[in-house]
Amino acid sequence: MRIQLTINLTVNMLQRIKEQQNQIAYRLLLCFMLIVLALSSASCRIQLLPAYDEKMIDAIEQTARKVDLLYILLLDQDAADSPGRQYSQWMDVYAGIEADLGLLQLKSAGKPLNQHSERICELTLETWQKYKQQHKKDGNISDETITLNRMYMSEFFHTMLVAEKAKEMTNSTSVKKQ
């Protein structure tokens, strides 16, 4: 895109100079633009996404597994009013997952050009905190709430993974000249 803009500007400038019939300036400008074009195409690369990070994928998958495991174990408890589903029985697990989500957000914020992934992590953490607070307030959690929360959290993690995989595809298909 930058090269196309440079070419368009060059063509416009060349047309103006040619119209003025200034052959020396025309040739000098042509040589200069060819040198700039050669140098920029040989060593320039536009990067619109941050580099792919396999460790980030692993962290997302591990956190998603912890969330899924929590909801599976909660569903294995007998009923919404059973002591096994009380928030106090699971508060350490909730806190651990919240810490993991906070770390994902922190890692995303530390990368340049990563605003979208950072926002996805932020929304995931906010949603998790809302679910945790609701369980804490209610004391217990129903099968329906567990199922819905599990589904929504799964969508958040899927979105995070898609965003990270897009970075891998983009970075692997871009041509890097050195």
ZIVENLIN-V648475 format. One record per residue. OMEGA is omega in whole degrees, -180 to 180 (999 if undefined). Layout:
OMEGA + OMEGA
This chain:
178 + 179 + 179 + 178 + 178 + 179 + 179 + 178 + 180 + -180 + 179 + 180 + -179 + 179 + 178 + -179 + -180 + 178 + 179 + 177 + 178 + -174 + -179 + 179 + 178 + -179 + 178 + 179 + 178 + 178 + 180 + -178 + 176 + 177 + 179 + 179 + 179 + 180 + -178 + 180 + -179 + -174 + -174 + 175 + 178 + 180 + -178 + 179 + 176 + -180 + 176 + -177 + -179 + 180 + 178 + 176 + 179 + -180 + 178 + -179 + 179 + 180 + 178 + 179 + 179 + 179 + -180 + 179 + 178 + -178 + 176 + 180 + 177 + 179 + 178 + 176 + -170 + -174 + -177 + -179 + -179 + 178 + -179 + 180 + 179 + -179 + -177 + 178 + -171 + -174 + 177 + 179 + 177 + -179 + 179 + 179 + 178 + 177 + 178 + 178 + 176 + 178 + 176 + 179 + 179 + 178 + 179 + -179 + -177 + -178 + 175 + 178 + -173 + -174 + -178 + 179 + 178 + -180 + 178 + 179 + 179 + 179 + 178 + 179 + 179 + 179 + 178 + 179 + 177 + 179 + 179 + -180 + 179 + 178 + 180 + -179 + -178 + -178 + 180 + -178 + -177 + 176 + -179 + 180 + 178 + -178 + 179 + 180 + 179 + -180 + -179 + 179 + 177 + 178 + 177 + -179 + 177 + 179 + 177 + -179 + 178 + 179 + 180 + 179 + 177 + 178 + 179 + -179 + -179 + -178 + -179 + -179 + 179 + -179 + 180 + 179 + 179 + 999
